[in-house]
Amino acid sequence: MQGFAGFMWLLYLAMLAMAVVAFVMAAIFREDAYRAADKQNKGFWLIILGVAVAVNLLVPMLFLQLAGLVASIVFFVDVRPALAQVQGHRRRGRGSSSDGPYGPWNGGR
């Protein structure tokens, strides 16, 4: 039984960490990026994710914590990529290893 309790504690901790990271990321993005990406406004996401953090910290009800997990997943999968695209954040790892800031170093070969 202790193994199951330990697993559940790790699950709760992972859900809390995911909600906190989503909340911080939602706070970092600019308000106008939400409008440009055609997503709900920044206040909406801060409230939803803030409630998810509060529920994970204060209310030990798995159903409510799972609802917060769903909100965090929606933010990470749908909202954050759209906001990053609007703000012009690039993903690392794209392009060739010989690419410089103004194009390929190898003369375009």
C-alpha positions in Angstrom: 0.0 0.0 0.0 2.9 2.4 0.6 4.0 2.0 -3.0 0.7 3.1 -4.3 0.7 6.1 -1.9 4.1 7.0 -3.1 3.0 6.8 -6.7 0.0 9.0 -6.0 2.2 11.6 -4.2 4.5 11.7 -7.3 1.5 12.1 -9.5 0.1 15.0 -7.5 3.5 16.6 -7.5 3.8 16.2 -11.3 0.4 17.8 -11.8 1.3 20.7 -9.5 4.5 21.3 -11.3 2.8 21.2 -14.7 0.2 23.7 -13.5 2.8 26.0 -12.0 4.9 26.0 -15.2 1.8 26.6 -17.3 0.8 29.5 -15.1 4.2 31.1 -15.3 4.4 30.7 -19.0 0.9 32.2 -19.4 2.0 35.2 -17.3 5.1 35.7 -19.4 3.4 36.1 -22.8 2.1 39.5 -23.8 -1.6 40.3 -23.7 -1.7 41.3 -27.4 -0.2 37.9 -28.4 -3.3 36.2 -27.1 -5.5 38.4 -29.3 -3.3 37.9 -32.3 -3.3 34.1 -31.8 -7.1 34.2 -31.6 -7.1 32.6 -28.2 -8.8 33.5 -24.9 -7.4 36.6 -23.3 -4.5 36.5 -20.8 -6.7 37.1 -17.8 -8.8 34.0 -18.6 -5.7 31.7 -18.8 -4.2 33.2 -15.7 -7.4 32.6 -13.8 -7.9 29.0 -15.1 -4.3 28.0 -14.4 -4.2 29.9 -11.1 -7.2 27.9 -10.0 -5.5 24.7 -11.1 -2.4 25.6 -9.0 -4.6 26.4 -6.0 -6.6 23.2 -6.3 -3.5 21.2 -6.5 -2.1 22.8 -3.4 -5.2 23.1 -1.3 -7.9 20.6 -2.4 -6.9 16.9 -2.3 -9.7 15.9 -4.7 -8.4 14.0 -7.7 -11.4 15.0 -9.9 -10.6 18.7 -9.5 -6.9 18.1 -9.9 -7.5 16.2 -13.2 -9.6 19.2 -14.5 -6.6 21.4 -13.7 -4.3 18.9 -15.5 -6.6 19.1 -18.6 -6.4 22.9 -18.5 -2.6 22.8 -18.3 -2.4 20.3 -21.2 -4.6 22.5 -23.3 -2.4 25.4 -22.6 0.8 23.5 -23.5 -0.6 21.8 -26.6 -2.8 24.5 -28.1 -2.2 28.0 -26.7 1.5 28.1 -26.0 2.6 27.1 -29.6 0.2 29.7 -31.1 1.6 32.4 -28.7 5.2 31.5 -29.5 4.5 31.6 -33.2 2.9 35.1 -32.9 5.8 36.4 -30.8 8.3 35.0 -33.2 10.0 32.5 -30.9 11.9 30.0 -32.9 12.5 26.4 -31.9 16.1 25.3 -31.5 17.4 22.6 -33.6 16.1 23.8 -37.0 18.4 24.4 -39.9 21.8 23.0 -40.7 24.7 23.0 -38.4 26.6 25.2 -40.9 23.9 27.9 -40.9 25.0 31.3 -39.7 22.9 34.2 -38.7 22.6 35.4 -42.4 22.4 32.0 -44.1 24.6 29.0 -44.8 28.4 29.3 -44.2 29.1 26.9 -47.0 28.0 29.3 -49.8 24.6 27.8 -50.2 25.7 24.3 -51.4 
